[in-house]
Amino acid sequence: KLSLIIFLNVSKNTIIERLEKRKILENRSDDDFDTIIKRFDTYMETTKPLLDFYNKNPNFYEIDGSLKIDEITAKIDTFLTV
């Protein structure tokens, strides 16, 4: 039984922006633009059916993943204390 389902919803543009910054900061070769797009598209294709299924669950919470880390953490904390 799942007691809590959290989906961090982040736009494709935000993910691209963040991973391109990560590439510079961490010198990661796997964060090139084409790889980022392919990983995002694959993730969405495989995750979309699960999101549609779990979205009907009353314990499903969607959080705007473009928020700052402390804001996301605060939202998650409110779900954990319910």
Secondary structure, 3 states (H helix, E strand, C coil): CCCCEEEEECCHHHHHHHHHHHHHHHCCHHHCHHHHHHHHHHHHHHHHHHHHHHCCCCCEEEEECCCCHHHHHHHHHHHHCC
